[in-house]
């Protein structure tokens, strides 16, 4: 649900701010939840809010530069969860499982990060448009 705000802004907010209630209505997201998401994104420098009757939200980055990892980090903190080691394991402090599987989990986290940084909002917009086209085909008479 959180990504839909960025996708909606990318699809509809070319140069004019989009109001949160418009996004909420289009994306079927509760307005209060969406406002929290947009606030977190603003705090992280991903969106700008503009006050006033014609106000709303704008993406601060191009959709081709804004990644899923950026949005996740704005909302949930660092994508890499746990202790990537500095290369110097303290063998006496780590459990056998940590010693055995530590590098495996580091590789999993690194792969996760690479996937999340490879997916941009622009790619999500392209997928959304394809889905919309499949769900709402145009018939010509």
N, C-alpha and C positions, 0 to 999 in steps of 0.2 A: 504494500500500500504506500509506503514511504516514497518509493521511486516514481509512483504515478504523479506526484506533484511536480517533479523535475521534468518528466515526460510531457505533462500537460503544458507547463511553462514553455518548453521547447517547441511544442506544436502550435501553441496559440498566442504566445507572448512575444512575437517578433520584436517590436519596439515599444509596444504599449504595455503598461503594467496590467496584470491579471489579478482580479480580486479573489481572495481565498474562497469566498462562497461560490464563485463561478467554477473554480477548480473542484471544490467539494461536490457540487451538483453533477458535473460531467463525470467525475470519477467515482461517485457514490462513496465518498469518504466523509465521516462525521466532521463538521466544521471545526469543532474544538480540538479534535485530534490533529487535523490538518494544520491548524494554527500553531500547535506545538512543534510539528515537523518543520514548518516554514521558519519558525523562530530559531530552531536549532540550526537550520541551514543558513539563516542570516548570520547567526553568531559565528559560524564557521567560514563566513565570507563567500558562500555559494550563491546566495540570492540577495537582492536589495529590496527593501520595502519603501514604498512611496506613499505618503499620507495624502489624505484629501479625497474629494468626491471621485476624482479620476485616478485615485491611487490603486495600489496593489503590489504585486511582486514581479520582479524580473530576474532572470538568471544573470549572474555576473560573468560567467564563463561561456564560451561557445559550447554547444552540445557535443561537438566533436572532441572537446578537451576535458569535459566533465565526466568522470568515471563512476562506476558503481562503488568502487572502493572509496572515492571521495565522499559520496553520500553516506555510505555505511559509517565511515569514520566521523562524519559530522553528527550522526545520530547516536551511534553506539560506542564511539571511541576507536582506538587502533584496531585494524583488521587482524593483525598478528596478535594472537591472544597471549601467548605465554612465553615465557622465558626462552627466547632464542639465546643460546649461550654465547659467551664471548670467545669460545674456542678453548678455554681452559677449564675443563671439568674438575671439580673437586671430588675425586673418586671416593673419599671416605664419607662424604655427606650425601651423595646420591644413592638412591635405592638401586637394586639390581635391574629393576624394570626401567628406571630412568637411564641407566647406563646402556642397557640393551636397545631401548626404543627411542631414546632422546633424539638421535639424528633422524630417525624415521619421521617423527612428528614435526621436526623442523622442516623437513622436505615437504611434508603435507601442507604446512602453513605457508611455505614459500610458493608452492603451486597454487594454493588458494589465492594468495595475494596477486600472483601473475594473472590469473583468470579474471579476478575482480577489477584489476586495473586495465585489462584489455577490452572490457565491455564499457562503451561510452553511452551517454544519454542519446547521442545521435543514432547509435545502433538500436537502442530500445525504441526510439521514435520510428525507425524503419520497420521494426517488428510490429509495433502497434498499428501502423498504417496498413501493413499486410493483413493483420488480424481483422482490422475494421473492414477491409475490402472483402475478406472471406465471409464475415458475418453479415455484411450489408451489401451484397452484390448489386450493381446497377444494371437494370434491365432497360434496353432501348427498344422502342417500338418503331 
